[in-house]
Structure formats: structure tokens, C-alpha cells
Amino acid sequence: MPERDKVSWNTVIGLCSMNGFYNKALWFFREMVAESSGFKPDLVTVISVLPICAETEDKVMARLVHCYALKVGLVGCHVKIGNALVDAYGKCGNEKASKHVFL
């Protein structure tokens, strides 16, 4: 794709996730974070990636996405991210982190 924007990144990540290509979706997420074009993951991106962490029970990626969301100020102001974090941590077996996000 010659020109990428936030919508195209989110679309590719979401479609990979919806079709079960979790590793590919996470790869695109990492590429988006590292991309030098200036497009960074936003609310939609994070909400698309956290269920992948839950589905794959990837504790490390859940923590990385959580840290990223904290860093850019998405946590605390969006209920959807809080819900996705509680779900991801719960399904990953990290009850303590899930409870911390909930409270």
C-alpha cells in the first residue's frame, strides 16, 4: 500500500484479528508502534489488540499494550479500554492485574 493512514492500520489489524490471524495482527501492531510515519495506535487500535491478548493468553503482550495505553493517556478516560484490559488480564490468568484495573 503506497500510502498508509490510521484507518488502514486499524483495518488491517482488526481484520487479521477477526479472521484468527492473531500473530499477524500483533505483528502489524508492532509495526504501527515502530512506524516512522507518525501514525501511532489509538483507542480503536488498542481495543482491537487487547482481545487478541485475551484469546492467545499472551500476558506479556497484554502488559505491553497496557503500558502503551498508559503512556499515551488512553487508560482511565475510556471505559472500553478498561473493560478490554480486565477481560485480557482475566483470560490470561492475571487476576491481580485484572482486579487492579477494575478498581
C-alpha positions as CSV (number, residue, x, y, z in Angstrom):
1,M,0.0,0.0,0.0
2,P,1.7,3.2,-1.1
3,E,0.0,5.5,1.5
4,R,-1.0,4.3,5.0
5,D,-3.1,6.1,7.5
6,K,-4.5,5.3,10.9
7,V,-7.7,3.9,9.4
8,S,-5.8,1.5,7.1
9,W,-3.6,0.3,10.0
10,N,-6.6,-0.3,12.2
11,T,-8.5,-2.0,9.4
12,V,-5.7,-4.5,8.8
13,I,-5.2,-5.2,12.5
14,G,-8.9,-5.6,13.0
15,L,-9.4,-7.9,10.0
16,C,-6.5,-10.1,11.0
17,S,-7.9,-10.4,14.4
18,M,-11.4,-11.2,13.3
19,N,-10.2,-13.9,10.9
20,G,-8.0,-15.6,13.6
21,F,-4.6,-14.3,12.3
22,Y,-3.6,-13.2,15.8
23,N,0.2,-13.3,15.2
24,K,-0.1,-11.3,12.1
25,A,-2.4,-8.7,13.8
26,L,0.2,-8.4,16.6
27,W,2.9,-8.1,14.0
28,F,1.0,-5.2,12.4
29,F,0.5,-3.6,15.8
30,R,4.3,-3.7,16.5
31,E,4.9,-2.3,13.1
32,M,2.5,0.5,13.7
33,V,4.1,1.4,17.0
34,A,7.6,1.4,15.4
35,E,6.4,3.1,12.2
36,S,8.3,6.3,11.5
37,S,5.4,7.9,9.5
38,G,3.9,9.3,12.7
39,F,0.8,7.0,12.9
40,K,0.5,5.7,16.4
41,P,-2.0,3.2,17.8
42,D,-5.1,4.9,19.2
43,L,-8.3,3.9,21.1
44,V,-9.5,1.7,18.2
45,T,-6.1,0.0,17.8
46,V,-5.8,-0.8,21.5
47,I,-9.4,-2.1,21.7
48,S,-8.6,-4.4,18.7
49,V,-5.4,-5.7,20.1
50,L,-6.4,-6.5,23.7
51,P,-8.9,-9.2,22.7
52,I,-6.1,-10.9,20.8
53,C,-4.0,-10.9,24.0
54,A,-7.0,-12.5,25.8
55,E,-7.6,-15.1,23.1
56,T,-4.0,-16.1,22.9
57,E,-3.5,-15.7,26.7
58,D,-0.4,-13.6,25.9
59,K,0.4,-12.0,29.3
60,V,3.4,-10.2,28.0
61,M,1.7,-8.5,25.1
62,A,-1.3,-7.6,27.3
63,R,1.1,-5.8,29.7
64,L,2.9,-4.1,26.8
65,V,-0.4,-2.8,25.3
66,H,-1.5,-1.7,28.8
67,C,1.8,0.2,29.3
68,Y,1.5,1.8,25.9
69,A,-2.1,2.8,26.6
70,L,-1.0,4.3,29.9
71,K,1.9,6.2,28.2
72,V,-0.4,7.8,25.7
73,G,-3.2,8.6,28.1
74,L,-5.8,6.2,26.9
75,V,-6.3,4.4,30.2
76,G,-8.6,6.0,32.7
77,C,-10.6,8.0,30.2
78,H,-12.1,5.3,28.1
79,V,-14.4,2.6,29.6
80,K,-13.9,0.3,26.6
81,I,-10.1,0.1,27.3
82,G,-10.7,-0.6,30.9
83,N,-13.2,-3.4,30.1
84,A,-10.8,-4.8,27.5
85,L,-7.9,-4.8,30.0
86,V,-10.0,-6.5,32.7
87,D,-11.0,-9.2,30.1
88,A,-7.5,-9.7,28.8
89,Y,-5.8,-10.0,32.2
90,G,-8.6,-12.2,33.4
91,K,-8.3,-14.6,30.5
92,C,-4.5,-14.6,30.8
93,G,-4.9,-15.7,34.4
94,N,-3.5,-12.5,35.9
95,E,-6.2,-11.9,38.5
96,K,-4.2,-9.4,40.4
97,A,-3.8,-7.1,37.3
98,S,-7.4,-7.6,36.3
99,K,-8.5,-6.5,39.8
100,H,-6.1,-3.6,39.8
101,V,-7.6,-2.2,36.5
102,F,-11.1,-2.8,37.7
103,L,-10.6,-0.9,40.9
